[in-house]
Amino acid sequence: MDLKEIQNLIKFVANSGVAEVKLEMDDVKITIRTTLEGNAPEITYMQQAPVAQALPQVAAPQAVVTAAPVVDENAKYITIKSPIIGTFYRKPSPDKPVFVEVGTTIGKGDVLCVIEAMKLFNEIEAEISGKIIKILVDDMSPVEFDQPLFLVDPS
C-alpha cells in the first residue's frame, strides 16, 4: 500500500463519520481513529516483521472545503443489493443469454442474476417491478453482502 492510497483512505474515513477503522494486510496493519470534534484522524501504522515497529504518525491536512449540495441523480431509483457474498453471474450458464440488460422491464420474482457461493448457484430475484437503469457489477466479479448490483426505476 503506497502513501497515496493511505492518504485516500484517511480522507474517506474522515468524511464517512466512522469513529475507527482497522485494516490488516500481509505486512501492514493500519488503524485510523477519528474524533467527533472534527480533529484530524489519529493514524497508527505498524509493520509486521520479525521486529514489529511503529511508523511515525501522520495527520491529515485540515482543509475546510465547502461545496454546493450535490443532487444525487440516482435518488429516484431503487438499488437492488446482494443478499450474500459470492461471485456475480449475469447468465445462468456460459452458453445462455443474460438474465437482464439495461432497459429490461422486470417484475416481482423475475431472476436478475446468479450469485455463486460455495459451489451453490443462488438465483437473485427482483423484489420490485420496474426497469433496469444500470448494472453496477461486471459479470464474474466477486460481490460482498449488501453490495449494490442494479439500479431500478420503479415508475
Phi, psi and omega in degrees: 000124182268174184299322181297316178296321179294317178297319177296321178296319178298313179299316181299313181295319180298323181276343185279340181085007179282141182282324183207140176227133176241133181229124178238128176235190186315301185235012182229137176234122183237132173237126178241123178241132176245157178249158182286340182284357179088013177290167179296147179294150176262124183241133176240125177251133176228135178257123179278108180217184178307324175238112181287134180223147179270135176272164182299148179282141182242131177259137179287148178297142183259068178264131178264119181244125176248134182226158176294148180302136181270128177270119181281113182290343180268003184296331182279352181261156177259135180263128173264125185249160180287128178277350183214168173270139178170203179249128184275129175233135179274345183241152175290332175202163185302330183267003181259159177286162179294154179293309182220154174238168172297130181100348180290134175272127183244156175240164179300128180096351178291141178283128181260325183193180175233138174240121180271126176224118178054049177068010174253133180261113184258120177284130179260118184257152178288136176261357180222165173257152179162203182234132179292122180262321184207141173256118191268354184231140176283151178300140178066029178260147174288142177233152178260165174300134176071015177282133178297134180249316185222150168252130183235134174268111185285349183281000000 
